[in-house]
Structures are given as C-alpha cells and as structure tokens.
C-alpha cells in the first residue's frame, strides 16, 4: 500500500473496507501504529455493531480514548495539521523500514564476523577463572575500541601473558 493511499484513507476513512487486506497487512507490520488500527476499525465497521467494535482487539491499541470515541460515533474530521503529521510519520516509518532492511543486508554480508560483547569486567572474570587467552583477546579488542586506554590494556595483556607462560 502506497503512502498516498494511506493518506487518502486517513482523509476519507469510509473507504477503508475496500482496503481491508492491505490495512491488515500494515497492522501486522506496524502493530502499534494507532492510525492503522483506527482504519482497521473502519474496515470492520460495516459488519459489526458499535458494541462489537468496542470489544475488538484493535481498540486496545488505541491509547487516546477520545479519538476512539469520535471514530466510533462518526464525529471524525481531519485537520490539515493532523494530515501533515500523519504524512510525516508515514514518511519516517518508510525511511526507518528502508534502514532496517539495509542493515539486515549488511549483516548477511558479514555472517562470518561474530558480534560479541566485550567489557573490561568480562576480561577480569576470564582472568579470575584462569582463561588467560580469552582475557587477552578481550583486552586487545578493548584497546581497539578505546584507544585512549591503550597503555592500560597493553599492561594488562603483558601481565596475562606472563601468567599464561608460568
């Protein structure tokens, strides 16, 4: 579903039943996007009574109860400000979705690289447990991550290498 179509539905929510499947797909993709949940209610409105609509799960996602009330009672009018805000939010969501998909592509390219958590505390734990090689590896990674503490990490590495040899 294109942004223009969503904007049209926001302006004229009575057209929502025609886009029932697209709205449902968007709702699954963005489960906490309240505007989509309201459009879902409009899509269901022709088949359900007001009392049945209130009991649907879409109503639980709408935190603004006044907005829900106005939609259920057909008192909704879209201001230009609300429309601009919705357009901006939809645009931001689209950019965010693109960024996430690019991040996933980049991660799939570097499958061989392990992402591990390296902290000074973890290195100290390995040192106490006698895993000197692991501690040395962590200190080396930390020295790359925090170059300002390079001399400190170098001292720790030399101490661990001496303990490792003995």
Protein Blocks (a to p, Z undefined) as FASTA:
>chain_A
ZZklmmmmmmmmmlmmmmmmmmmmmmmmmmmlmklmmmmmmmmmmmpcfklmmmpmklmm
pmblmlmmmmmnopaccdfklmmmmmmmmmmmmmmmmmmmmmmmmmmmmmmpccddddfk
lmmmmmmnopamlmmmmmmmmmmmmmmlmmmmmmmmmmmmmmmmZZ
